[in-house]
Amino acid sequence: MFGDAPQEIRVWVVDGAPAAWSFHYLHAVPNPIGFPPSQADLQLLTELAAKVASPFRSRLIAADFVRDRDGKWRFLEAGPGAAAGTTFEAVFKFVAQRLVGVEAPPPASDVGGAL
């Protein structure tokens, strides 16, 4: 339904620092296979998202990554977070609170959480 990539993760970057991640197609696939990602995967996505977001001036960046059939993470696209959607409410609220300077408990789920 969403192409050949087995997994897609959106990383939310606030003020240049990756803040949270979420499975991108939660509205269509409520129980995706292969989630949650490993700590090593999340560390790699954190590093990649920081690099991708560095040229942007927007305070909020959404960066999407896909894991290919060989298991490697690939950058897909990025843009201002105001134009990006999320279906994981806890991650959305966490990111919004970070934007206004409020410390919030990090969301924790198999399909999204804090970085």
N, C-alpha and C positions, 0 to 999 in steps of 0.2 A: 504493500500500500504506500509506503514512504520511501521507496527506492531500494537499492541493494545493500545499504549499510545496515549491519545487524544492530548497532547501538548508536544513539545520538544523545549527547549530553550538552546542556546549555550551562555555561559558567557566567555568573553575574560578577562583574568587576566594579567596585565602588572606589572612586578616587584613586585609581591605579592599583588597587589591591583586590585580588580575587576574594570574594566574600562567601559565595554559595554556589551550589550546583544543583541541577535538577534534570531528570529524564525529560526529554523534549516532547514526547508524544503521549504523555500520561492520559490525555483525554480520549485517546483512541486505543491505547494498550495499558490497561490499569495494572497489570501484573507482568511487567517485561522480564524476559529471560536474561540472566547474567547480571542482575543487580542485587546488592549494591556493588559498585566497582571496588577493587582492592585499594588499600591505602597507597600502594605504589602508583596505581592509575590516577588516584586523586591528586597525589603529589605532582605527577607529570602534567596533568590538566591544569593545576594551579600555576606551574611554571610557564606552560604554553600560553595560558590566558593572560598572564601578566605581560608577556612579550607582545601578544596580539593587540592588547589594549593600549600599549605605550604611546602610539602615535595619535590617539584620539584625545580630544579636549573635553568631551562630555564627561560629567561626573559618573555616569552610569553606562556601562558597556555590557552588551550581551554577546558572548562569543560561543559559537557552536562548534562542537567537535564530533567526529564519527569514528567508531572503531571499525576498521575494515575486516574483511574475512580472514586476513592473516593475523589479526589481533593487534594491529598497530593503530594508534590514535592519529587522526588527520584533522587539520583545521578545515572547517567548512565555510563559515562566514562570520562576520561580526558587524555590529553597528550600535548606534545609540540605544540604550536600554529603554528609553521612553517609547520606542516603536516596537519593542519586543513583547511577546506574550508569555505567560506562564500559566499552567493549570495547577501548579502545586501551591496552594494558598499559604502554607507556612513559610515556604522559601520566599514568596513574594513579600509577605509582611516583614520577614527578617531583613530583607534587602532594603525595603522602604524605611524601616526604622534606622538602619545603618546610615541611610542618606540624610536623615534629619538629626543624626548624632545621638540616637538613643541606643543604649546597650540593651540587647534583648537576648533571651536564651536561644541558643542555636537550635534550629530544627534538626531532627534526626529521624531518618526514614531510609528504607531500602532504595527509594527513588529520588532522594534529595537531601541536602544538608549543608551545613556550614563548611567552609574550607579554612 
